[in-house]
Amino acid sequence: MSDQPITETHIAIIGGGIIGLTLALALRQRNVEVLVVEADHIASGASGAAAGMLTPIFEMHHWPAKGRDRLKNFGQQSLDLWQGLAEKLSAETGFETGFERCGALGLACGVDLYGDFLENIIAKKWAKAFTTNLGLGQKQTHRQGALVAGEGQISPVQTCQALAVLLKKMGGALIQGMPVERIDFSENNSSPSTLYFLNRKIRAQKIILANGAGASRLWQEEFACPVFPVKGQALMLGLTAEQAKKMPVKLLRGPDCYICVKSDRELLIGATEHRGVDEKNIEEDDNRLLLERAEKLLPFVSRLPRLRAWAGIRPGIADHAPILDQSQRFAALYYAIGHYRNGVLLAPLSAQIMAEKIISNKAVPAPFRLSRFT
Ligand SMILES: Cc1cc2nc3c(=O)[nH]c(=O)nc-3n(C[C@H](O)[C@H](O)[C@H](O)COP(=O)(O)OP(=O)(O)OC[C@H]3O[C@@H](n4cnc5c(N)ncnc54)[C@H](O)[C@@H]3O)c2cc1C
């Protein structure tokens, strides 16, 4: 590729998070010319803050009852797609994505509603009853939980880096540090639309908005953007090899918090949810709350050294289902936004659905259509 600045592309994707990057790769794999434009650096948004859990069954607890089973099915399909994609990323780039189907264990922590949820997933044979003492201290008590063997996790930052490397290797383009400020759509759909930056412009035949919680700033429909910011704060603690060995599984899920053991001997506690908050400042009260909640899952966490705290802004949406669709106003515009708590999980399936929509105009599954808001 030449060093000349790009002025034209077939498809421009706005946003270099996990959604924009997996979609760019899916399009490139189908031989489409594609450019990702990222305001900051890849994974600088929610994708870089995510825990990386791939746990569709446990996420059901957070989804509205209507549509929950369908979302679960989409989540499970996407988890299966991760298996092949993660293997390909590692093989082609040498990056470790951290993908593992390590299993996830839910513990009720005395919350009846969550206990009912766990009993329900066991009754449906999505999980197995599991007894653990979490063998961690003097006062060991046996606890009943629900184990979902096939669920797992991935490392979102390394995965975004691997996606960017493979995209470029396959001839895709990526520009970082360039916020799109405005889009002008041609009235005539056959001529290109234009993306405007501070001192530059790029013409594209098709444009995809994958800019996460920033979606409302470039939204083009006649009704208000349904995506809203939801701040999430998380904590990383240090773990010794001996403590890691005592963990029954690497992922623990409770009613209001989760714990992930990351491969490099770190233990992640996540995450708060503040609807409407679009700032990434770290709140000490939130750290305390996370530790209190995590202690109910795993009593020894309060004794672990604190490594860091961070926050990210999720692209929230009321029904927890992303918008994966073409604009109702401009034929050249598409949306891949609103992945809320599950963008990492749903990325490969979203990329597949969007690529098929963009290239072959294949119908998008009803839960992801834009028309559900009109
Ligand atoms: C604490 C926390 C924990 C989470 N844990 C999980 C989890 O375990 N599993 C899971 O599946 N999901 C999880 N999530 C949710 C997940 O992170 C999001 O759903 C997902 O990252 C959304 O991806 P995205 O690419 O749409 O958005 P982002 O990652 O936010 O990417 C959007 C990108 O667009 C760029 N951008 C914005 N505006 C512009 C512009 N005008 N021009 C150019 N670029 C622009 C931004 O800089 C950003 O990089 C978690 C989120 C948080 C905050």
The ligand as an SDF file (V2000), in Angstrom:
LIG
                    3D

 53 58  0  0  0  0  0  0  0  0999 V2000
  -16.2280   -2.4580   32.6740 C   0  0  0  0  0  0  0  0  0  0  0  0
  -16.8110   -3.1430   31.4590 C   0  0  0  0  0  0  0  0  0  0  0  0
  -16.8320   -4.5300   31.3960 C   0  0  0  0  0  0  0  0  0  0  0  0
  -17.3500   -5.1700   30.2680 C   0  0  0  0  0  0  0  0  0  0  0  0
  -17.3010   -6.5350   30.2140 N   0  0  0  0  0  0  0  0  0  0  0  0
  -17.7610   -7.1720   29.1070 C   0  0  0  0  0  0  0  0  0  0  0  0
  -17.6550   -8.5810   29.0120 C   0  0  0  0  0  0  0  0  0  0  0  0
  -17.1240   -9.2340   29.9080 O   0  0  0  0  0  0  0  0  0  0  0  0
  -18.1440   -9.1940   27.8910 N   0  0  0  0  0  0  0  0  0  0  0  0
  -18.7180   -8.4810   26.8780 C   0  0  0  0  0  0  0  0  0  0  0  0
  -19.1630   -9.0840   25.8990 O   0  0  0  0  0  0  0  0  0  0  0  0
  -18.8230   -7.1360   26.9490 N   0  0  0  0  0  0  0  0  0  0  0  0
  -18.3640   -6.4670   28.0300 C   0  0  0  0  0  0  0  0  0  0  0  0
  -18.4730   -5.1170   28.1250 N   0  0  0  0  0  0  0  0  0  0  0  0
  -19.1910   -4.4050   27.0630 C   0  0  0  0  0  0  0  0  0  0  0  0
  -18.2890   -4.2050   25.8610 C   0  0  0  0  0  0  0  0  0  0  0  0
  -17.1050   -3.6060   26.2870 O   0  0  0  0  0  0  0  0  0  0  0  0
  -18.9760   -3.3310   24.8040 C   0  0  0  0  0  0  0  0  0  0  0  0
  -20.2510   -3.8280   24.4810 O   0  0  0  0  0  0  0  0  0  0  0  0
  -18.1390   -3.3350   23.5190 C   0  0  0  0  0  0  0  0  0  0  0  0
  -16.7960   -3.0040   23.8190 O   0  0  0  0  0  0  0  0  0  0  0  0
  -18.6860   -2.3450   22.5080 C   0  0  0  0  0  0  0  0  0  0  0  0
  -17.7860   -2.3180   21.4240 O   0  0  0  0  0  0  0  0  0  0  0  0
  -17.8140   -1.1560   20.3470 P   0  0  0  0  0  0  0  0  0  0  0  0
  -16.7560   -1.4610   19.3740 O   0  0  0  0  0  0  0  0  0  0  0  0
  -19.2160   -0.9890   19.8750 O   0  0  0  0  0  0  0  0  0  0  0  0
  -17.5110    0.1680   21.1740 O   0  0  0  0  0  0  0  0  0  0  0  0
  -16.1130    0.7800   21.6490 P   0  0  0  0  0  0  0  0  0  0  0  0
  -15.1860   -0.2550   22.1110 O   0  0  0  0  0  0  0  0  0  0  0  0
  -16.4690    1.8710   22.5970 O   0  0  0  0  0  0  0  0  0  0  0  0
  -15.5140    1.3490   20.3090 O   0  0  0  0  0  0  0  0  0  0  0  0
  -16.0160    2.4980   19.6730 C   0  0  0  0  0  0  0  0  0  0  0  0
  -14.8410    3.2580   19.1270 C   0  0  0  0  0  0  0  0  0  0  0  0
  -15.3280    4.3330   18.3360 O   0  0  0  0  0  0  0  0  0  0  0  0
  -14.4580    5.4100   18.4820 C   0  0  0  0  0  0  0  0  0  0  0  0
  -15.1810    6.6250   18.0950 N   0  0  0  0  0  0  0  0  0  0  0  0
  -16.1920    7.2400   18.7450 C   0  0  0  0  0  0  0  0  0  0  0  0
  -16.5880    8.3250   18.0690 N   0  0  0  0  0  0  0  0  0  0  0  0
  -15.8090    8.4030   16.9560 C   0  0  0  0  0  0  0  0  0  0  0  0
  -15.7180    9.3250   15.8530 C   0  0  0  0  0  0  0  0  0  0  0  0
  -16.5290   10.3790   15.7690 N   0  0  0  0  0  0  0  0  0  0  0  0
  -14.8020    9.1060   14.8900 N   0  0  0  0  0  0  0  0  0  0  0  0
  -13.9730    8.0150   14.9480 C   0  0  0  0  0  0  0  0  0  0  0  0
  -14.0160    7.1160   15.9750 N   0  0  0  0  0  0  0  0  0  0  0  0
  -14.9160    7.3150   16.9560 C   0  0  0  0  0  0  0  0  0  0  0  0
  -14.0610    5.3780   19.9540 C   0  0  0  0  0  0  0  0  0  0  0  0
  -12.8400    6.0620   20.1790 O   0  0  0  0  0  0  0  0  0  0  0  0
  -13.9800    3.8890   20.2190 C   0  0  0  0  0  0  0  0  0  0  0  0
  -12.6630    3.3870   20.1110 O   0  0  0  0  0  0  0  0  0  0  0  0
  -17.9170   -4.4300   29.2180 C   0  0  0  0  0  0  0  0  0  0  0  0
  -17.8890   -3.0330   29.2740 C   0  0  0  0  0  0  0  0  0  0  0  0
  -17.3390   -2.3880   30.3720 C   0  0  0  0  0  0  0  0  0  0  0  0
  -17.3090   -0.8940   30.4070 C   0  0  0  0  0  0  0  0  0  0  0  0
  1  2  1  0
  2  3  1  0
  2 52  2  0
  3  4  2  0
  4  5  1  0
  4 50  1  0
  5  6  2  0
  6  7  1  0
  6 13  1  0
  7  8  2  0
  7  9  1  0
  9 10  1  0
 10 11  2  0
 10 12  1  0
 12 13  2  0
 13 14  1  0
 14 15  1  0
 14 50  1  0
 15 16  1  0
 16 17  1  0
 16 18  1  0
 18 19  1  0
 18 20  1  0
 20 21  1  0
 20 22  1  0
 22 23  1  0
 23 24  1  0
 24 25  2  0
 24 26  1  0
 24 27  1  0
 27 28  1  0
 28 29  2  0
 28 30  1  0
 28 31  1  0
 31 32  1  0
 32 33  1  0
 33 34  1  0
 33 48  1  0
 34 35  1  0
 35 36  1  0
 35 46  1  0
 36 37  1  0
 36 45  1  0
 37 38  2  0
 38 39  1  0
 39 40  1  0
 39 45  2  0
 40 41  1  0
 40 42  2  0
 42 43  1  0
 43 44  2  0
 44 45  1  0
 46 47  1  0
 46 48  1  0
 48 49  1  0
 50 51  2  0
 51 52  1  0
 52 53  1  0
M  END
$$$$
